[in-house]
């Protein structure tokens, strides 16, 4: 999955990103990618109420793939809806002078040459000409997206920051995920869940001492049983194992196994450390 597609996963309702995806698909010349990109954009226009734009983009889909089932079904549904609306509507008033043209400029539509920028709670990423380097364009869009997060999501909105952290983590953007989890934690997010995933991020970065400090904070939370700490204990065991603290790692893995004997690879890791003779007493 390319970087633009990854950013669309993070903010799937963002029109400019979908338009960029169409641009890249068109440049690639790959018919399947073009169809997928146009369909995603058409769905966006349809759900946002821009039916004329959606119709134009679905029409483009059928130009590329004449028997595309989604494109054909969408256009047929639009035609049926318009026929029902005309049948139920009262007689129309005398017609106004016809506009010079009802042509929808698909190029302008894709490239976003519109001046309508009404206030909205939807993030709008500043339009820029693509450089042809998708990684560079992705980095630029990500910077703008972070700016929009700062402008539109209050620091106290811990739930939104936590969800953003999870999305960044799934995309492999670990530094961005860490930043969001830290904001979520300061804003009052569930401390156990947030500390666990934050510690896991530092484990994935190989920063084991930092991960240990974060995860140990979770162990000090009041009234939390091992059954709730199993993920924390496992990540802390990974950290101690990586730092060469084998005895501590075995002890932590055993606490995991006492709750869930099949949790990830805790049993194998504990057994390997015992077999290596690095944990005293075995």
Buried (B, 14 or more C-beta within 10 A) or exposed (E): EBBBBBBBEBBEEBBBBBBBBBBBBBEEEEEEBBBBBBBBBBBBBBEEEBEEBBBBBBBBBBEEBEEBEBBBEBBEEBEEEEEEEEEEEEEEEEEEEEEEEEEBEBEEBBBEEEEEEEEEEEBEBEBEEBEEEBEEBBEBBBEBBBEBBEEEBEEEBBBBBBBBBBBBBEBEBBEBBBBBBBBBBEBEBEBBBBBBBBBBBBBBEEBBEBBBEBBBBBBEEEEBEBEBBBBBBBBBBBBBBBBEBBBBBBBBBBBBBEBBEEBBEBBEBBBBBBEEEBBEEB
